[in-house]
């Protein structure tokens, strides 16, 4: 059994382009996992192994890698920075014990780093900060430290100071040991010398060192008293305090360097070992009641002695087959074990277990609490499912994913692709819970839903390249509905007497608006047998069949009550068919008289905006016919809640990012149907008639 205190499960997250993947590459190089470093801008990095990632130079999927540093085992997850893939960051944070927040030295705290920081706060993950790209034009370490304080409302604990600026950046001074680490120009990470602090920096180093110690000793009352009396604590004591404060999120140790130029990464790795928590030091995952989803009060204690409890946090299809990434919280998992999936109630046998080194893999025979591994070929496991010991069934707190906000209709270009598309989409939905698919009953088209235009763009690209399915991609669509506003009493007679047996059916009926969300209701109050009982279902069927296509623009009709109160029949010519046809004719005759009206779907929209842009965001929502319901101010911005028609929300994310310089975000979900304003209704009806031609 390995010693759990030597484990670190960490994630690297940041804004798009702050250098997460490059930092991961350097960590792998330093820990001896790879010998040649691949560069993101050449499309050759180890963790970005999808074609789409290499081409666009962005990370789309989070990739897990294991490596060793100072006898400690690091499981590192490189996450995407782009807002459309936040789900990847969210699910990674769920299974990590600590993280490295990477910020660009010149860009500072960018919008997506705010989002990821907010997610990490919600998940209560300890972090250290790495200010990267200090060799760039305009890079300023102290400016970024101020932004962390002001924009993220966080407390950065400065651990190192940079030596030189921009092109002259050569290394860092470690404040605790008062030593300067200086790299030469060879670009090799191991070519550095430990020197004394440069003369012109001595004063700064002392000032920052004093701040560092003052903040650290606040974690221990005895040390603080001694320090007040002029006794400096030992380096071990200071490190112990920093470790405690980091774990309690009191502050975030802050480092700097240039991952691309290989400067300063060693100190970050040392900090991961020194300050980030081991799996046993993090609050254990709560167990929940599978019926209600409420916490049961029990937790999954991190220990190999406990029953097995693990969470599947990611599913990925690659050239070796389906991989299920699993974080083991307690117990041991061996090759050949039978485990229970508490979400489906089915058992599965563990076949091959592998430890990931980006897209290389090492076979394992056993894994234990604290490990992050992948299992090959699991059948019915989905993201967020709990895997446990069949004798001790339990459910870990599940992951919550944001609802998709944008949809497009797609159809395969040729008949042969239809089945291929079905299988491919099935795999993609399993891999990415924020990507959903449904078939539109009205048009029979396949609707893809995702987190943003880039998200869907990449999904269509993957279908095309990875699965060879050529698609026609349509415009985003809105599902309108129709209803009526007035009650009408009317009569309709269907008769046909031309040779052979005739048809006859007469109905007297009332049509009136129903209760909201009641759909279609039918009742009969006929007395005296004017319409015999056996024909009532035929009348109901006739009306119900017409509800699918409304009289205005052919959209389904909602909330209508029909009452049959009288009529007439013919002993020979009346039949069920005759009455069904009479009901269909009656619908066409009376609906236009009943004040038919078009309904549109209204979305409940939740917008997050920086304080400076609130006015613009609200003005824009009003222009989109939105009703503002609520505003709440938070530490990093304002949340605005509004009800907005879906038809006005297409392309909104792009517009919102423009107004808020990329810092705004929103989520939306269906709320209810509401009457369309006349001018909108006219356009929709005209368009529907045009399409019918």
MITORBA-230222 format. One line per field, with one value per residue (C-alpha): chain; x, y, z. Coordinates in Angstrom, 1 decimal. Layout:
ch <- (A, ...) .
east <- (X, ...) .
north <- (Y, ...) .
up <- (Z, ...) .
// end
This chain:
ch <- (A, A, A, A, A, A, A, A, A, A, A, A, A, A, A, A, A, A, A, A, A, A, A, A, A, A, A, A, A, A, A, A, A, A, A, A, A, A, A, A, A, A, A, A, A, A, A, A, A, A, A, A, A, A, A, A, A, A, A, A, A, A, A, A, A, A, A, A, A, A, A, A, A, A, A, A, A, A, A, A, A, A, A, A, A, A, A, A, A, A, A, A, A, A, A, A, A, A, A, A, A, A, A, A, A, A, A, A, A, A, A, A, A, A, A, A, A, A, A, A, A, A, A, A, A, A, A, A, A, A, A, A, A, A, A, A, A, A, A, A, A, A, A, A, A, A, A, A, A, A, A, A, A, A, A, A, A, A, A, A, A, A, A, A, A, A, A, A, A, A, A, A, A, A, A, A, A, A, A, A, A, A, A, A, A, A, A, A, A, A, A, A, A, A, A, A, A, A, A, A, A, A, A, A, A, A, A, A, A, A, A, A, A, A, A, A, A, A, A, A, A, A, A, A, A, A, A, A, A, A, A, A, A, A, A, A, A, A, A, A, A, A, A, A, A, A, A, A, A, A, A, A, A, A, A, A, A, A, A, A, A, A, A, A, A, A, A, A, A, A, A, A, A, A, A, A, A, A, A, A, A, A, A, A, A, A, A, A, A, A, A, A, A, A, A, A, A, A, A, A, A, A, A, A, A, A, A, A, A, A, A, A, A, A, A, A, A, A, A, A, A, A, A, A, A, A, A, A, A, A, A, A, A, A, A, A, A, A, A, A, A, A, A, A, A, A, A, A, A, A, A, A, A, A, A, A, A, A, A, A, A, A, A, A, A, A, A, A, A, A, A, A, A, A, A, A, A, A, A, A, A, A, A, A, A, A, A, A, A, A, A, A, A, A, A, A, A, A, A, A, A, A, A, A, A, A, A, A, A, A, A, A, A, A, A, A, A, A, A, A, A, A, A, A, A, A, A, A, A, A, A, A, A, A, A, A, A, A, A, A, A, A, A, A, A, A, A, A, A, A, A, A, A, A, A, A, A, A, A, A, A, A, A, A, A, A, A, A, A, A, A, A, A, A, A, A, A, A, A, A, A, A, A, A, A, A, A, A, A, A, A, A, A, A, A, A, A, A, A, A, A, A, A, A, A, A, A, A, A, A, A, A, A, A, A, A, A, A, A, A, A, A, A, A, A, A, A, A, A, A, A, A, A, A, A, A, A, A, A, A, A, A, A, A, A, A, A, A, A, A, A, A, A, A, A, A, A, A, A, A, A, A, A, A, A, A, A, A, A, A, A, A, A, A, A, A, A, A, A, A, A, A, A, A, A, A, A, A, A, A, A, A, A, A, A, A, A, A, A, A, A, A, A, A, A, A, A, A, A, A, A, A, A, A, A, A, A, A, A, A, A, A, A, A, A, A, A, A, A, A, A, A, A, A, A, A, A, A, A, A, A, A, A, A, A, A, A, A, A, A, A, A, A, A, A, A, A, A, A, A, A, A, A, A, A, A, A, A, A, A, A, A, A, A, A, A, A, A, A, A, A, A, A, A, A, A, A, A, A, A, A, A, A) .
east <- (0.0, 1.3, 1.4, -1.5, 0.3, 2.6, -0.3, -1.4, -4.4, -4.2, -5.8, -4.4, -7.0, -7.0, -8.3, -7.9, -4.2, -2.7, -0.4, -2.0, -1.1, 2.5, 2.8, 1.6, 4.2, 7.0, 5.8, 6.0, 9.4, 10.8, 9.3, 10.9, 7.6, 8.5, 11.9, 11.0, 8.7, 5.9, 4.7, 1.1, 1.7, 3.2, 0.2, 2.4, 1.6, 1.1, -2.2, -3.9, -4.2, -7.5, -7.0, -9.3, -7.1, -3.9, -5.3, -6.9, -4.2, -6.9, -7.7, -11.2, -11.1, -9.4, -6.6, -5.2, -1.5, 0.5, 4.1, 6.5, 8.3, 10.4, 9.0, 5.4, 3.0, 1.2, -2.0, -2.3, -5.4, -5.0, -8.4, -9.8, -10.0, -12.7, -16.1, -17.9, -16.1, -16.5, -18.2, -14.8, -13.4, -16.4, -16.1, -12.3, -12.7, -15.1, -12.4, -9.4, -7.9, -6.0, -5.2, -2.8, -4.5, -2.4, -2.6, -1.0, 1.7, 0.4, -3.3, -3.8, -7.0, -9.1, -12.9, -12.6, -10.2, -12.9, -15.4, -13.0, -12.0, -15.7, -16.2, -13.2, -14.5, -17.8, -16.0, -13.7, -10.5, -7.2, -5.0, -1.6, -1.2, 1.3, 1.8, 3.1, 4.6, 6.7, 9.1, 6.3, 6.0, 3.9, 4.1, 3.9, 3.8, 2.7, -0.1, -1.5, -1.2, -3.3, -5.9, -6.1, -7.0, -9.4, -11.1, -11.2, -11.5, -8.8, -5.8, -2.5, 0.5, 3.6, 6.2, 8.7, 9.8, 10.8, 14.3, 14.2, 11.2, 9.9, 13.0, 15.4, 13.4, 16.0, 14.7, 13.0, 14.0, 12.5, 11.5, 11.6, 15.2, 16.3, 18.0, 17.9, 17.2, 18.7, 18.4, 20.7, 19.6, 19.9, 16.1, 16.7, 14.9, 17.7, 20.3, 19.9, 22.2, 21.2, 22.8, 22.5, 19.8, 20.8, 21.9, 19.2, 16.4, 17.5, 15.0, 12.1, 12.8, 12.9, 9.6, 7.7, 9.3, 8.0, 4.5, 4.7, 5.6, 3.0, 0.3, 1.5, 1.8, -1.9, -2.6, -1.0, -1.6, 1.5, 3.8, 2.1, 2.7, 6.4, 6.7, 5.2, 7.8, 10.5, 11.2, 11.3, 9.7, 11.7, 11.2, 9.5, 7.0, 6.3, 5.7, 3.4, 1.3, 1.3, 0.0, -2.8, -3.8, -3.8, -5.9, -8.4, -8.5, -7.3, -4.7, -3.2, 0.7, 1.7, 4.6, 5.8, 7.9, 7.8, 6.7, 7.6, 11.2, 11.3, 11.9, 10.4, 8.4, 10.5, 9.4, 5.7, 6.2, 7.9, 4.9, 2.5, 4.2, 4.7, 1.4, -1.4, -3.4, -3.0, -6.3, -6.6, -6.5, -9.5, -13.1, -14.3, -17.1, -20.6, -22.8, -26.4, -29.7, -30.3, -34.1, -34.1, -30.5, -30.2, -27.0, -27.3, -24.7, -22.2, -19.0, -16.6, -13.5, -10.3, -8.8, -7.9, -9.5, -13.0, -15.5, -14.9, -16.5, -15.5, -16.9, -16.8, -16.1, -15.3, -15.9, -13.7, -13.6, -10.1, -8.3, -8.1, -11.8, -14.0, -12.2, -14.0, -12.0, -12.5, -11.5, -11.4, -12.4, -12.2, -11.3, -9.3, -10.2, -8.5, -8.5, -11.2, -13.4, -17.1, -18.5, -21.9, -23.0, -25.5, -27.1, -28.2, -28.3, -26.2, -22.9, -19.8, -16.5, -13.3, -11.4, -8.3, -7.3, -4.7, -2.8, -2.8, 0.2, -1.6, -2.3, 0.2, -0.9, 0.4, -1.5, -2.4, -3.6, -4.8, -5.6, -6.7, -8.2, -6.8, -6.0, -7.3, -7.3, -9.0, -10.9, -11.2, -14.5, -17.1, -20.6, -23.3, -21.4, -22.0, -20.5, -21.4, -22.2, -21.0, -19.2, -19.2, -18.8, -21.9, -22.2, -22.1, -24.3, -23.9, -24.3, -21.7, -22.8, -23.5, -22.2, -24.4, -24.1, -25.3, -28.2, -27.4, -28.4, -28.2, -29.6, -29.1, -30.9, -28.8, -29.5, -27.1, -26.3, -27.0, -29.1, -26.1, -25.0, -28.2, -27.3, -23.6, -24.8, -27.0, -24.1, -21.6, -24.0, -24.7, -21.0, -20.6, -23.5, -21.9, -18.6, -20.0, -23.1, -23.5, -24.1, -27.7, -29.6, -33.3, -35.5, -38.0, -41.4, -42.8, -40.1, -38.3, -35.0, -32.2, -31.6, -28.1, -27.9, -24.8, -23.1, -22.2, -21.6, -17.9, -19.1, -21.5, -19.1, -16.5, -19.2, -20.1, -16.4, -15.9, -18.9, -17.4, -13.8, -13.7, -16.9, -17.0, -20.6, -21.3, -24.0, -26.3, -26.5, -29.7, -30.5, -31.4, -35.2, -38.0, -40.9, -44.1, -47.6, -51.1, -54.2, -57.6, -58.9, -62.7, -65.5, -67.6, -70.8, -71.2, -72.7, -71.3, -73.0, -71.1, -73.2, -72.3, -75.1, -73.5, -74.2, -73.6, -74.0, -74.0, -72.3, -74.0, -73.0, -74.2, -72.6, -73.5, -70.5, -68.9, -65.1, -63.5, -60.0, -58.9, -56.8, -53.1, -51.1, -54.3, -53.7, -56.9, -60.0, -63.2, -66.6, -70.0, -73.4, -75.6, -79.0, -81.8, -79.5, -79.2, -75.6, -75.4, -72.8, -70.7, -69.9, -68.6, -65.0, -65.0, -65.8, -63.1, -60.6, -61.5, -60.9, -57.7, -56.1, -56.5, -54.7, -51.3, -51.7, -53.1, -55.0, -52.6, -49.2, -49.6, -48.0, -49.5, -52.6, -52.6, -55.3, -58.6, -61.8, -64.5, -68.0, -70.4, -73.9, -76.2, -76.3, -78.1, -77.6, -79.1, -80.1, -78.4, -75.8, -74.2, -70.9, -67.8, -65.9, -68.7, -68.6, -64.7, -64.8, -67.5, -65.3, -62.3, -64.5, -65.8, -62.3, -61.4, -64.6, -64.6, -61.0, -60.5, -63.7, -62.4, -59.6, -56.7, -53.4, -49.7, -47.7, -43.9, -41.6, -40.3, -36.9, -35.8, -32.4, -29.8, -27.0, -23.8, -22.3, -19.4, -20.8, -19.6, -21.7, -25.0, -26.8, -25.8, -26.8, -30.2, -30.8, -30.0, -32.3, -35.1, -34.5, -34.9, -38.4, -37.1, -38.8, -36.2, -37.2, -34.4, -30.8, -28.3, -24.9, -22.0, -18.2, -17.2, -20.3, -24.1, -26.6, -29.6, -32.7, -35.1, -37.8, -37.0, -38.6, -36.4, -36.6, -34.7, -31.9, -30.0, -26.5, -26.9, -23.7, -21.5, -23.3, -23.1, -19.3, -19.0, -20.8, -18.9, -15.5, -15.8, -16.6, -20.3, -22.0, -25.5, -27.6, -31.2, -33.9, -37.5, -40.1, -43.5, -45.5, -46.8, -48.8, -46.8, -47.0, -49.0, -46.0, -43.9, -46.9, -47.5, -43.9, -43.9, -47.3, -46.1, -42.9, -44.8, -47.1, -44.1, -42.5, -45.7, -45.7) .
north <- (0.0, 3.4, 6.3, 8.6, 11.6, 11.4, 11.9, 15.2, 15.3, 18.7, 20.5, 23.3, 25.9, 29.4, 31.7, 30.6, 31.2, 31.8, 28.8, 25.9, 23.3, 24.6, 24.5, 20.9, 20.0, 21.5, 19.6, 16.4, 17.2, 18.1, 14.9, 12.8, 11.7, 13.0, 13.7, 16.1, 18.9, 19.5, 23.0, 24.0, 26.4, 23.6, 21.4, 18.9, 19.1, 15.8, 16.5, 18.1, 15.0, 15.6, 16.8, 19.8, 20.8, 20.6, 22.8, 25.5, 25.5, 25.3, 22.5, 21.0, 17.9, 17.7, 15.2, 13.3, 12.5, 10.9, 11.8, 11.9, 14.8, 14.5, 11.0, 12.4, 11.2, 13.9, 13.3, 16.3, 17.3, 19.9, 21.6, 23.8, 27.6, 28.4, 29.3, 26.8, 24.0, 25.1, 21.7, 20.1, 22.4, 21.8, 18.1, 18.2, 20.4, 17.8, 15.1, 17.2, 18.1, 21.1, 23.3, 25.6, 28.8, 30.0, 33.7, 35.5, 38.0, 40.6, 39.6, 39.3, 38.1, 37.4, 36.7, 32.9, 32.8, 34.6, 31.9, 29.0, 30.8, 31.0, 27.3, 26.5, 28.6, 26.7, 23.4, 24.6, 23.6, 24.8, 26.6, 28.0, 30.8, 30.7, 34.0, 32.8, 34.5, 37.0, 37.1, 38.8, 42.5, 44.3, 41.5, 42.8, 40.4, 43.0, 44.2, 40.7, 40.3, 43.4, 42.1, 38.8, 40.9, 43.3, 41.3, 37.8, 39.2, 36.6, 36.9, 36.1, 35.2, 36.3, 33.6, 34.6, 37.9, 38.1, 39.0, 41.3, 42.3, 41.3, 40.3, 40.6, 38.1, 35.6, 34.0, 34.4, 35.0, 32.5, 34.7, 32.0, 30.9, 34.3, 32.6, 33.7, 31.0, 32.2, 30.3, 30.7, 31.3, 27.6, 27.1, 24.0, 23.8, 22.2, 24.9, 27.2, 28.4, 29.3, 32.7, 35.4, 38.0, 40.7, 43.9, 46.1, 43.7, 43.2, 45.8, 44.5, 41.0, 41.9, 43.9, 41.0, 38.4, 40.2, 40.4, 36.7, 35.7, 38.0, 36.4, 32.9, 33.0, 34.2, 30.5, 29.6, 31.7, 30.5, 31.3, 34.6, 35.7, 34.7, 36.6, 39.7, 39.5, 39.5, 35.8, 34.6, 31.2, 28.4, 27.7, 24.4, 26.3, 28.9, 26.1, 24.3, 27.5, 28.2, 24.7, 25.1, 28.5, 27.2, 24.3, 26.5, 28.9, 31.8, 32.7, 31.4, 31.0, 32.9, 32.1, 33.4, 32.4, 31.6, 28.0, 28.5, 29.5, 26.8, 29.4, 29.0, 25.7, 23.7, 26.1, 25.5, 21.8, 22.1, 24.2, 21.5, 19.1, 21.5, 23.3, 21.5, 19.0, 15.2, 13.3, 12.6, 16.3, 17.4, 17.2, 13.8, 13.6, 13.5, 10.6, 11.3, 9.6, 8.2, 8.9, 12.5, 13.6, 15.0, 14.4, 11.4, 12.8, 10.0, 10.7, 8.7, 8.7, 8.5, 5.2, 1.9, 0.1, 1.4, -0.2, 0.9, 4.2, 5.9, 8.4, 8.2, 11.8, 11.6, 9.2, 9.4, 7.4, 7.0, 4.6, 2.0, 1.9, 3.6, 4.9, 5.7, 8.1, 7.3, 9.0, 6.4, 8.1, 5.1, 1.4, -0.6, -1.6, -4.7, -6.0, -8.7, -7.2, -7.0, -3.5, -2.0, 1.1, 2.6, 4.8, 1.9, -0.9, -3.1, -4.7, -4.6, -6.4, -4.4, -5.6, -3.5, -0.6, 1.9, 4.8, 7.6, 9.4, 11.7, 9.3, 6.7, 4.3, 1.8, -1.3, -1.6, -4.5, -2.6, 1.0, 2.5, 5.5, 8.8, 7.4, 8.8, 6.0, 5.0, 1.7, 0.3, -0.9, -0.2, -0.6, 1.4, 3.9, 7.6, 10.8, 11.3, 7.7, 6.2, 2.9, 1.0, -2.3, -4.4, -5.2, -1.5, 0.4, 4.2, 7.3, 10.0, 13.6, 13.8, 16.5, 19.3, 20.4, 23.6, 23.3, 23.8, 27.2, 27.0, 24.5, 23.8, 21.3, 18.9, 16.2, 13.7, 14.6, 11.0, 8.1, 5.9, 8.4, 8.3, 5.2, 6.2, 9.6, 7.9, 5.8, 8.7, 11.1, 8.4, 8.2, 12.0, 12.5, 10.0, 11.9, 15.4, 15.9, 19.5, 18.3, 17.1, 15.7, 15.4, 14.7, 17.4, 15.7, 18.5, 18.3, 15.0, 16.8, 16.0, 18.9, 19.3, 21.5, 22.9, 25.6, 28.0, 28.4, 27.2, 24.1, 23.0, 24.0, 21.6, 18.8, 19.1, 19.0, 15.9, 14.2, 15.0, 14.0, 11.4, 9.6, 10.5, 11.9, 14.7, 17.0, 19.7, 22.3, 24.4, 27.7, 27.7, 27.2, 28.2, 25.9, 28.1, 27.0, 28.2, 28.6, 30.4, 33.4, 33.3, 30.8, 29.9, 27.9, 26.4, 23.6, 21.5, 18.9, 16.4, 14.7, 12.8, 11.2, 10.2, 6.6, 3.7, 4.1, 7.8, 9.5, 11.7, 13.3, 16.6, 18.0, 21.0, 22.0, 24.7, 25.5, 27.6, 28.4, 25.8, 26.3, 27.0, 23.8, 21.7, 20.6, 19.3, 18.3, 16.8, 16.3, 15.3, 16.5, 15.1, 13.8, 11.9, 10.0, 12.7, 11.6, 7.9, 7.2, 4.9, 7.9, 10.2, 8.8, 9.4, 13.1, 13.4, 11.7, 14.0, 17.1, 15.7, 14.9, 18.5, 19.9, 18.9, 21.6, 24.9, 27.2, 30.1, 28.7, 24.9, 24.8, 22.5, 23.9, 24.1, 24.6, 24.1, 22.6, 21.1, 20.2, 18.3, 19.2, 18.1, 16.9, 14.6, 11.2, 9.0, 5.4, 4.1, 6.7, 7.6, 6.0, 6.6, 7.9, 10.3, 11.9, 12.0, 13.9, 16.2, 17.0, 17.8, 20.2, 21.8, 22.5, 24.2, 26.2, 27.4, 27.9, 31.1, 32.5, 31.7, 34.3, 32.1, 33.3, 32.4, 31.5, 31.7, 30.0, 32.3, 31.5, 32.1, 33.8, 34.2, 36.7, 37.3, 40.7, 42.8, 45.8, 48.3, 46.8, 46.2, 49.1, 48.0, 44.4, 45.4, 47.8, 45.0, 42.6, 45.2, 45.6, 41.8, 42.1, 40.8, 41.3, 41.9, 40.0, 40.4, 41.6, 40.4, 41.9, 39.5, 39.8, 39.8, 41.1, 41.2, 38.5, 39.6, 37.4, 38.0, 36.3, 36.7, 35.2, 32.4, 33.9, 37.0, 35.0, 33.6, 34.9, 36.4, 34.9, 36.7, 39.9, 39.6, 39.0, 42.1, 44.3, 43.0, 42.6, 38.8, 38.7, 38.1, 34.7, 33.5, 30.3, 29.9, 27.3, 27.0, 28.8, 28.9, 29.8, 33.4, 35.2, 36.6, 40.4, 41.0, 42.2, 39.1, 36.8, 38.3, 37.6, 34.0, 33.3, 34.8, 32.8, 29.6, 30.2, 30.9, 27.6, 25.7, 26.9) .
up <- (0.0, -0.8, 1.6, 0.9, 2.3, -0.7, -3.2, -4.8, -7.1, -8.8, -11.7, -13.8, -14.8, -16.2, -18.9, -22.5, -23.6, -20.1, -20.7, -18.8, -21.3, -21.7, -17.9, -17.9, -20.6, -18.4, -15.4, -17.4, -18.7, -15.3, -13.7, -16.5, -18.1, -21.5, -23.0, -25.8, -24.9, -27.4, -28.0, -28.2, -31.1, -33.1, -32.3, -30.6, -26.8, -25.0, -23.3, -26.4, -28.4, -30.3, -33.9, -33.2, -30.2, -32.1, -34.9, -32.9, -30.2, -27.5, -25.0, -25.3, -23.1, -19.7, -19.9, -16.8, -16.4, -13.5, -12.6, -9.7, -7.9, -4.7, -4.0, -4.3, -6.8, -8.7, -10.7, -12.9, -14.9, -17.7, -18.2, -21.0, -20.5, -23.1, -21.6, -23.9, -22.2, -18.5, -17.9, -18.2, -15.5, -13.3, -13.4, -12.9, -9.8, -8.4, -8.2, -7.3, -4.0, -5.1, -8.1, -9.8, -11.1, -14.0, -14.9, -17.8, -16.7, -19.2, -19.5, -15.7, -14.3, -17.4, -17.5, -17.8, -14.9, -12.9, -13.8, -13.0, -9.8, -8.9, -9.6, -7.5, -4.6, -4.8, -4.8, -2.0, -3.7, -2.3, -4.9, -5.5, -8.1, -10.9, -12.8, -16.2, -19.3, -17.3, -20.3, -22.4, -23.4, -20.8, -18.2, -14.7, -11.7, -9.1, -11.3, -11.5, -7.7, -7.3, -9.7, -7.8, -4.7, -6.5, -9.2, -7.5, -4.0, -3.0, -0.8, -2.7, -0.6, -2.5, -2.2, -4.9, -6.6, -10.3, -11.2, -14.3, -16.4, -19.9, -22.1, -19.1, -16.9, -15.8, -12.6, -9.2, -5.6, -3.1, -0.2, 2.5, 1.8, 0.6, -2.4, -6.1, -8.8, -12.0, -15.4, -18.3, -21.9, -23.0, -22.4, -20.4, -17.1, -15.2, -16.1, -13.2, -10.4, -6.8, -6.0, -3.4, -3.8, -6.3, -4.4, -5.8, -4.6, -1.0, 0.4, -1.6, -0.6, 3.1, 2.9, 1.1, 3.4, 6.4, 4.9, 4.1, 7.6, 9.2, 7.1, 7.7, 11.5, 11.8, 11.4, 14.7, 17.9, 19.7, 16.8, 16.4, 20.0, 19.7, 16.5, 18.0, 20.7, 18.1, 17.7, 14.1, 13.5, 11.8, 8.1, 9.0, 11.2, 8.5, 5.9, 8.3, 8.7, 4.9, 4.4, 6.9, 5.5, 1.9, 2.9, 4.7, 1.6, 3.9, 1.2, -2.0, -2.3, -5.4, -7.7, -11.0, -14.0, -17.7, -18.5, -22.1, -21.3, -18.5, -15.7, -12.3, -12.7, -10.2, -7.4, -8.3, -8.1, -4.7, -3.6, -4.8, -2.6, 0.3, 0.5, -1.4, 0.5, 0.3, -0.4, 3.4, 4.3, 2.3, 3.6, 2.5, -0.1, 1.3, 0.5, -0.6, -0.6, -4.1, -3.8, -2.7, -3.5, 0.0, 2.0, 4.4, 6.9, 6.0, 4.2, 2.0, 4.3, 2.3, 3.4, 1.8, 4.7, 3.9, 1.4, -2.2, -3.2, -6.5, -8.9, -12.7, -13.7, -17.4, -20.3, -23.4, -26.6, -28.1, -30.3, -27.6, -26.9, -24.3, -21.2, -18.0, -15.7, -12.1, -8.8, -6.0, -2.7, -0.4, -0.5, -3.1, -6.7, -8.2, -11.7, -11.9, -9.1, -9.5, -8.6, -8.4, -10.2, -7.7, -10.4, -12.6, -9.9, -12.3, -11.5, -13.8, -13.8, -13.8, -16.8, -17.6, -15.4, -16.7, -15.4, -17.9, -19.1, -21.5, -24.4, -23.3, -20.6, -18.0, -17.1, -13.4, -11.3, -8.3, -7.3, -4.0, -2.3, -3.6, -7.1, -10.4, -13.0, -16.1, -16.7, -20.2, -21.7, -19.0, -20.5, -18.7, -16.7, -17.3, -16.0, -12.3, -11.6, -8.3, -8.3, -5.1, -3.2, -4.0, -0.2, 0.8, -1.7, -1.5, -3.7, -3.8, -4.3, -8.0, -10.4, -11.5, -15.1, -16.7, -19.2, -22.9, -24.2, -28.0, -30.5, -34.2, -36.4, -38.4, -40.9, -42.6, -46.3, -47.4, -46.2, -45.4, -42.7, -40.6, -38.6, -38.4, -37.0, -34.4, -33.0, -33.1, -31.3, -28.7, -27.8, -27.8, -25.4, -23.0, -23.1, -22.6, -20.3, -21.4, -25.0, -25.6, -28.5, -29.2, -32.2, -33.1, -33.3, -35.5, -38.2, -37.6, -37.5, -35.1, -32.7, -31.2, -28.0, -26.5, -24.4, -27.1, -30.8, -30.6, -28.6, -31.3, -34.0, -32.6, -32.1, -35.8, -36.7, -34.6, -36.3, -39.6, -39.0, -36.3, -37.3, -41.0, -40.9, -43.3, -42.0, -43.3, -40.5, -40.2, -38.6, -34.9, -34.5, -32.1, -31.3, -31.3, -30.2, -30.9, -28.7, -28.7, -26.7, -27.1, -26.6, -29.7, -30.1, -33.5, -35.6, -38.4, -40.7, -42.8, -45.5, -48.6, -50.7, -54.0, -54.9, -52.6, -48.8, -47.8, -44.9, -42.4, -39.1, -37.5, -34.4, -32.2, -30.0, -27.9, -28.1, -25.4, -24.0, -21.5, -18.3, -18.9, -19.6, -19.8, -23.4, -25.1, -23.1, -24.6, -22.9, -24.2, -22.6, -25.4, -24.0, -25.7, -28.1, -30.8, -31.2, -30.1, -27.5, -29.7, -32.0, -29.2, -29.3, -33.1, -32.5, -29.9, -32.2, -35.0, -32.9, -31.2, -34.6, -35.7, -32.6, -34.1, -36.8, -35.8, -38.2, -38.0, -38.9, -38.5, -35.0, -32.3, -30.5, -26.7, -24.0, -25.8, -24.3, -26.7, -25.4, -27.7, -26.6, -29.5, -33.0, -35.4, -37.0, -39.8, -39.0, -42.2, -43.3, -39.9, -39.0, -36.8, -39.9, -40.7, -37.3, -37.3, -40.6, -39.2, -36.2, -38.4, -40.5, -37.4, -36.2, -39.4, -39.4, -35.8, -34.7, -36.7, -35.1, -31.6, -31.7, -32.5, -31.1, -31.5, -28.3, -28.0, -25.5, -22.8, -21.2, -17.7, -18.2, -15.5, -16.6, -14.7, -15.5, -14.0, -12.1, -14.7, -17.4, -15.6, -17.2, -20.8, -20.1, -18.7, -21.6, -24.0, -22.3, -22.5, -26.2, -26.5, -25.0, -21.7, -18.3, -15.5, -12.4, -10.0, -9.4, -6.9, -6.3, -5.5, -4.8, -8.5, -10.2, -10.5, -11.3, -13.3, -13.7, -16.5, -18.6, -22.3, -25.5, -26.9, -30.4, -29.2, -27.6, -30.6, -30.9, -27.4, -25.9, -28.6, -27.9, -24.1, -24.4, -26.5, -24.0, -21.0, -22.8, -22.4, -18.7, -18.9, -18.8, -18.8, -18.5, -19.6, -19.3, -20.5, -18.3, -20.0, -23.1, -23.6, -26.2, -29.1, -29.8, -33.0, -35.1, -34.2, -34.8, -38.3, -39.3, -38.0, -39.7, -43.0, -42.9, -42.1, -45.1, -47.3, -46.3, -47.0, -50.6) .
// end
